[in-house]
Amino acid sequence: MKYQPKYETSIEGRKIWVFDNLCSTEESAVIAMNLENSPFVRNEIARPDTAAFRHFVLNLNANQLAALPVYHRSIEAVLELTGQRFKAYRAYCNLASYGDMLFTHTDCLPGSSELTVLMYACPQWDIEWGGETMFYNSGDDCVYACTPKPGRVVIFDGAIKHVGRPPNRVCYASRFTLAFKLELETAG
């Protein structure tokens, strides 16, 4: 395999792969620098019942997505892992800061064959800053947490309930996560 996951686990048969070799720390820092001056809007919600609590998002168009090497590497890694070709149907960046309220959610319906790619875009991250992505089982127990290290990529079944926790009080940095929602490519 060209891209070997650092960690691999599953929750109730649904896969999670964590990579530290799809995006370099330097590439992550450049992406974060560009995001710092981007026009985020506070209109994203986790679920319909949490619509009163919006968070910041920046949607990416097809050209912006195509310009990201981490997207292409992620697609290659998914092909290696699953033997299937996927493509993005949505790409965006979430921004979270201390005090934001983020909620658990799934990215697709349980029967869907969709994957989510999250890339932590930051020049540095301290373990004391928090900001982990938490993954839950059907009993709402957190059974896996992914640390937001610079350039780290986590690829997972979009039907896994999860949440990106905001940074802790001691963190003055924004927590940027690029997200690519993937669906199977159809022939034709």
Secondary structure as GFF3:
##gff-version 3
##sequence-region A 1 188
A	DSSP	beta_strand	7	11	.	.	.	ID=ss1
A	DSSP	beta_strand	14	19	.	.	.	ID=ss2
A	DSSP	alpha_helix	25	36	.	.	.	ID=ss3
A	DSSP	beta_strand	41	44	.	.	.	ID=ss4
A	DSSP	three_ten_helix	48	50	.	.	.	ID=ss5
A	DSSP	beta_strand	55	59	.	.	.	ID=ss6
A	DSSP	alpha_helix	62	66	.	.	.	ID=ss7
A	DSSP	alpha_helix	69	82	.	.	.	ID=ss8
A	DSSP	beta_strand	86	96	.	.	.	ID=ss9
A	DSSP	beta_strand	114	121	.	.	.	ID=ss10
A	DSSP	three_ten_helix	127	129	.	.	.	ID=ss11
A	DSSP	beta_strand	133	136	.	.	.	ID=ss12
A	DSSP	beta_strand	142	146	.	.	.	ID=ss13
A	DSSP	beta_strand	153	157	.	.	.	ID=ss14
A	DSSP	beta_strand	161	164	.	.	.	ID=ss15
A	DSSP	beta_strand	175	184	.	.	.	ID=ss16
###
